[in-house]
Amino acid sequence: MSGAPWWGFRADPGHSAGSADDRADTVTRTARPAPPVVTSPPRPLHGLHGLHLTAAVLAAVLLVLLGLLAARTIGSSGGAVTGAATANGPGTTVVASGAVPAAGGAAAGGTAAADAAATAELEALRRQGLEAHPVAGQWVAQLAAKSVGTTDPVQTAANGSSTFYATDILAQSRQIASGVAGGDVFVLRTTDFGEGLLDARGNPYWVTLAAGPFADADDVHAWCDSMFATTPAQERGNVCLPKQLTPRA
């Protein structure tokens, strides 16, 4: 066969198995580095923070409302209603209906039994007073007027407070009887004469009186000025004033 022998055949350089390009294909290529992972900072918990702030505001508002309610309650339940001395008598303060005596009518630190015994003794003194000084329109000096539970801010009861209970009323009457008025003192209830004055709870006042003889209110005033000369004039009407014992209609 004419031409070059097979072993003299020259292969195409672009397809030779031993070419440089083929060897280059066998070289391991270097992998590209992975893109860096960017970690975002955690978001602040705006929702939770808002809840905490709202709760704090609500708590503050609630405390303010409770304070206002407490102040309003204290203001509305407080006080006694002071009656004029010329209407209710010396040392008379009518307790508001919301203020009630301790259970059983006993004073703070006292007992119901002691108040019951004092009430019984006041009733006995009242009977003696009605017998010795029948109500017939005569003028007398009123030296005290207290119902059970009366509060008098200018006087101190035997229990140490300004609220008078049966034991305190009896003690005050005894003290007056042993003082300047002497043996002319007697005890009645406001339901025994006149209009039958009652306190805000419907209870009568126990009144401690001094008999005359007094011709009129001016006589009583003169006697009060003499008997209580050391008491300031502006306070004298709280310890001695004229009272006419007119029969009940």
C-alpha positions in Angstrom: 0.0 0.0 0.0 1.4 3.3 -1.1 2.0 6.2 1.4 3.4 6.4 4.9 3.0 3.4 7.1 0.5 3.5 10.0 3.2 4.0 12.5 4.4 7.0 10.6 0.8 8.6 10.7 0.9 12.0 12.5 -2.2 12.6 14.6 -4.0 15.9 14.7 -2.4 18.0 17.5 -5.9 19.3 18.6 -7.0 15.7 19.3 -3.9 14.0 20.5 -4.4 12.0 23.7 -1.0 13.1 24.9 -1.4 16.8 24.1 -0.9 19.5 26.7 -4.6 20.5 26.5 -5.7 17.0 27.5 -3.4 17.0 30.4 -4.6 20.4 31.5 -8.1 18.9 31.7 -7.0 16.4 34.2 -5.7 19.1 36.6 -8.0 19.6 39.6 -9.5 23.1 39.6 -9.6 25.2 42.8 -13.2 25.8 44.1 -14.5 29.3 44.5 -14.9 30.4 48.2 -18.6 30.5 49.4 -19.9 34.0 49.9 -19.8 35.1 53.6 -22.9 34.6 55.6 -24.1 38.0 57.0 -25.9 37.6 60.3 -28.4 40.3 61.0 -28.5 41.6 64.6 -31.6 40.5 66.5 -34.4 42.9 66.3 -35.3 44.6 69.6 -38.5 43.3 71.2 -40.5 46.4 70.6 -43.8 44.6 71.3 -42.7 43.3 74.7 -41.2 46.7 75.7 -44.5 48.4 74.7 -46.5 46.0 76.9 -44.2 46.7 79.9 -44.7 50.5 79.4 -48.4 50.2 79.1 -48.7 48.1 82.2 -46.6 50.6 84.2 -48.9 53.5 83.0 -52.1 51.6 83.9 -50.7 50.7 87.3 -49.9 54.4 88.0 -53.4 55.5 86.9 -54.9 52.8 89.1 -52.9 54.0 92.2 -54.1 57.6 91.6 -57.7 56.5 91.3 -57.5 54.5 94.5 -56.0 57.5 96.3 -58.8 59.8 95.1 -61.4 57.2 96.1 -59.9 56.8 99.6 -59.7 60.6 100.1 -63.3 61.0 98.9 -64.5 58.2 101.2 -62.7 59.7 104.2 -64.1 63.1 103.5 -67.7 61.9 103.1 -67.7 59.7 106.2 -66.0 62.1 108.6 -67.6 64.4 110.5 -70.1 65.3 113.0 -72.7 67.9 112.3 -72.3 70.5 115.1 -75.6 71.9 116.4 -75.9 75.4 117.7 -75.8 75.6 121.4 -79.0 77.6 121.6 -80.9 74.8 119.8 -79.4 71.6 121.1 -77.9 72.7 124.3 -74.4 73.1 125.8 -71.8 70.8 124.4 -74.1 69.2 121.9 -72.8 67.9 118.6 -75.1 65.8 116.6 -73.2 62.8 115.1 -73.8 62.3 111.4 -75.9 59.2 110.6 -73.0 57.4 109.1 -71.1 57.5 112.4 -72.4 54.9 114.7 -71.3 53.9 118.2 -69.4 50.7 118.8 -71.2 47.4 118.9 -73.8 47.3 121.7 -73.4 51.0 122.3 -70.3 50.5 124.3 -67.5 53.1 124.2 -64.1 52.3 122.9 -62.3 50.5 125.7 -65.6 50.0 127.6 -68.1 47.3 127.8 -71.8 46.9 126.8 -72.5 45.8 130.3 -71.1 49.1 131.7 -73.1 51.2 129.3 -76.2 49.2 130.1 -75.7 49.9 133.8 -75.1 53.6 133.1 -78.2 53.8 131.1 -80.2 52.2 133.9 -78.8 54.8 136.3 -79.6 57.7 134.0 -83.1 56.4 133.8 -83.3 56.3 137.6 -82.0 59.9 137.8 -84.6 61.0 135.1 -87.4 59.6 137.2 -86.2 61.5 140.3 -85.9 64.6 138.2 -89.4 64.4 136.9 -90.7 63.8 140.4 -88.7 66.7 142.0 -89.2 69.1 139.0 -92.4 68.4 137.1 -92.4 70.0 133.7 -94.6 73.1 134.0 -93.0 75.8 131.9 -90.4 76.8 134.4 -87.0 78.2 133.4 -83.8 76.2 134.1 -80.1 76.3 133.3 -79.1 73.6 130.8 -75.6 72.5 131.6 -75.1 69.6 129.2 -77.0 67.7 126.5 -75.6 64.5 125.1 -77.1 61.5 123.2 -75.3 58.2 123.0 -72.7 58.6 120.2 -72.6 62.4 120.4 -69.3 63.9 119.3 -68.3 67.2 120.8 -64.9 68.4 119.5 -64.4 71.0 122.3 -65.0 68.5 125.2 -63.3 65.3 126.3 -65.4 62.3 127.4 -64.4 60.0 130.2 -63.2 57.5 127.6 -60.5 60.0 126.5 -62.1 60.8 123.1 -64.7 63.4 122.1 -67.5 60.9 121.6 -69.9 60.3 124.5 -71.5 57.0 125.4 -73.8 56.2 128.3 -71.0 55.8 130.8 -69.5 59.1 129.7 -72.8 61.0 129.9 -73.4 59.7 133.4 -69.8 60.7 134.5 -70.3 64.2 133.1 -73.6 64.6 135.0 -72.0 63.5 138.2 -69.1 65.9 137.7 -71.5 68.8 137.1 -73.6 67.9 140.2 -70.5 67.9 142.3 -69.4 71.3 140.9 -70.6 74.8 141.2 -74.3 74.0 140.5 -74.5 71.8 143.6 -77.7 70.0 144.7 -79.9 71.9 142.2 -78.8 69.6 139.4 -81.2 67.0 137.9 -81.4 64.9 134.7 -84.1 64.7 132.1 -84.4 63.5 128.5 -85.3 65.9 125.7 -88.4 63.8 125.0 -89.7 64.9 128.4 -90.4 68.5 127.4 -90.7 71.0 124.5 -90.4 69.6 121.0 -88.8 66.3 122.1 -85.5 66.9 120.3 -83.8 63.8 118.8 -80.4 63.3 117.3 -79.8 62.2 113.7 -80.4 58.6 114.6 -83.6 59.2 116.4 -82.2 59.0 119.9 -83.1 61.5 122.7 -80.5 63.6 124.4 -79.8 63.3 128.1 -79.8 66.8 129.6 -78.3 67.9 132.8 -80.2 70.9 134.3 -80.0 73.2 137.2 -83.2 74.4 138.9 -83.8 78.0 139.8 -85.8 79.7 140.8 -85.4 81.7 137.6 -88.0 84.2 136.6 -86.9 84.3 132.9 -84.0 83.7 130.5 -82.2 86.8 131.7 -82.1 85.4 135.2 -80.6 82.2 133.9 -77.9 84.2 131.9 -77.0 86.1 135.1 -76.7 82.9 137.0 -74.5 81.3 134.3 -72.3 84.4 134.2 -71.9 84.1 138.0 -71.4 80.4 138.2 -69.0 80.1 135.2 -67.2 83.4 135.5 -63.9 81.8 134.8 -65.1 80.4 131.5 -64.4 82.7 128.6 -67.6 84.4 127.5 -67.5 83.0 123.9 -67.4 79.4 125.4 -69.9 80.0 128.2 -72.9 79.2 125.9 -71.5 75.7 125.5 -71.7 75.0 129.2 -74.7 77.0 130.5 -77.7 78.5 128.8 -81.4 79.1 129.5 -84.0 76.4 128.8 -87.7 76.5 129.4 -89.3 73.2 130.3 -92.6 73.4 128.5 -94.9 70.4 128.6 -95.0 68.2 125.5 -98.0 69.1 123.2 
